[in-house]
């Protein structure tokens, strides 16, 4: 089959991890495999964080300027427990299924690649009905409901961690490692690097740099704790806080106002930002001294690849305690500590950071094991495996 005849549909979203993998796949298809942009179709969701207006999804914002075909269906988040939102979300999932049917009928993709998340479920079921081969990538150390469902229809499943193989059917599941975005290896300043971050990096270099993030969508509980702890943290550290862009809590706006109230010296040590884009993330990750925040699959994997230390605060309410299990991979090796959410409000964040740093100095870390656990060539291997059947 000629490249001009091959049409690839990529689906997955709802969180930064699923979106990052989808974006890496699309970027590689265009730059490494010279796939025509018009032959790439992305299907995401239109649902943002709870309480926000529909149409404010992370993927809609991320791909706003992208040239490939893109659709945002009315997908609803899957729930294991009945709540006030169960019926509306179930109805949205049904509507999203019909959206997916229409999109597949219109575009006639050759195959589907799913990076996971609730938005991928109606798309993959629709693809299965049309007899489209489906390839699934699982990023987490555990497996959520969405990927358990999609795995039933998948032709092949690629997992980031060997332990995840037990959750999927034998014979069509392989350990590939996680898909690592190329941007995380960019250590230097570029013309597109965020200017506020650059200014922070070149100022007060003697102070360690802490990057704090509640994930791509942000975390109100982490943001609140950091705001309370800023004066003590900024005595000893430079801090980058990625707040997310939640329209309900408006933590970014709070952070900006708090920064203005700080003494001038401390203002120079603090950057508050909604989202760190692909032009700046590598520069931040490679030059920081410590990460503090959520332990999504991609965050953990990227920190493992870069051999960076982290104080993880896993989301406790996700399926199968997924983020805790992700964090435990690096905690078992010794490059991370876990601070459970239930202790966050009452803890002294500065003391938790300093205790972890003292422990790091005493630990013997097996960096060879770290490299084996976190391979960096999975994107190439996955796409070679998939495309070899069609090109």
C-alpha positions, 0 to 999 in steps of 0.5 A, a space after each residue: 500500500 502506498 503512503 498516499 493510500 494509508 489513512 491513520 486515525 489516532 484517538 485518545 485524550 482526557 488527560 495530558 498523558 493520553 494526549 502526549 502519546 497521541 501527539 508523539 505518534 502524530 508528530 512521528 508519522 509526519 516527520 519520521 515517516 513523511 505521512 501526508 498530513 491530510 491522511 492523519 485523523 485525530 479524534 479527541 473529546 470536547 469535555 474539560 474538567 468538571 464544572 467547566 463549559 463543554 468544549 474546553 478539553 485539553 486536546 481541543 486547546 493543544 491541537 487548535 492550530 494543527 493542520 491534520 484532520 481533527 474531531 472532538 466527540 461528545 465522549 463521557 467519562 466512564 464511572 464505576 460508581 453511580 453519581 449525579 453525573 452518571 446518566 448525563 455522562 452515559 448519554 454523552 458516551 452514547 452520543 460520542 459513539 454515534 459521532 464516531 460512527 459518522 467520522 469513520 464512515 466519512 474518513 474511512 481510515 485504514 487503521 486506528 491507534 489508541 493512546 487510551 482514555 475514556 474518549 477512545 472507547 466509543 471511537 474504538 468500538 465504532 472502528 471494530 464495527 467497521 472491521 478496522 484493525 485497532 492498536 492500543 498503547 497502555 502507559 500505566 503500571 495498572 490498567 483503567 476501565 477504558 483500556 480494559 474495554 478497548 483491549 477486547 477489540 484490539 488487534 495488538 496491545 503495547 504496554 509501558 511496563 512488563 507488569 501490565 501484561 497480566 491485564 491483557 490477553 496473551 498472544 496480542 500483548 507485548 512490552 514496548 516501553 512508554 512513548 517518550 516525546 522528543 521534546 524532553 531531551 531538549 536541554 538548551 534555551 531555544 528562541 521559543 523557550 518561555 521567557 519567564 522560565 529562562 529569566 528564572 533559570 539564569 537568576 539565583 543559580 545557587 538556589 535549587 530549582 523545584 518544578 511543581 505540577 498537578 499534571 496537565 490539568 493542574 491540581 487545586 489541592 497541590 496549588 493551594 498547598 504551594 501558595 501556603 508554603 511559598 514564603 518558606 520555599 522561596 527562602 531556599 529554592 527557586 520554584 516553577 508552579 504549573 497550575 493548569 487552567 481550571 475555570 472554576 478554581 482560577 488557581 493561575 490567577 491566584 498565583 499571579 496575585 500572590 506573586 505580586 504580593 511577594 517581596 521583590 527578591 522572592 518574585 524573581 525566584 517564582 514562576 507561575 504558569 498555566 501549562 509548560 509547552 513543548 518548547 519549554 518542557 525539556 529545558 525545565 525537566 533537564 535543569 530542575 533539581 526536583 519534581 514535586 507533583 502528580 504521578 501520571 504515567 508519562 510524568 513518571 516515565 519521563 522522570 525515569 528516562 531523565 534519571 530525575 528525583 521526585 516527590 510524588 503526590 498521587 491522585 488517590 481517586 483514580 481507578 486501581 490507585 493507578 498513580 500510586 502504582 506508577 509512583 511506586 516504580 521509581 520509589 522502589 528504585 529509590 529516586 522518588 518518595 510518595 506523599 499521599 494526598 491525605 497527608 498533604 494538607 497538614 504536612 510541612 511541604 518544605 520539611 517533606 522536601 528536605 527529608 527526601 533530599 537527605 534520604 536521597 544522599 544515603 540511598 544507593 540507586 541502581 541506574 542500570 536497572 533504571 535504564 532497562 525499565 525505561 527504554 526510549 525507543 518504543 515509539 519507533 518500535 511500535 510504529 515499525 511494527 504497525 506500519 510494516 503490515 501496510 507499507 
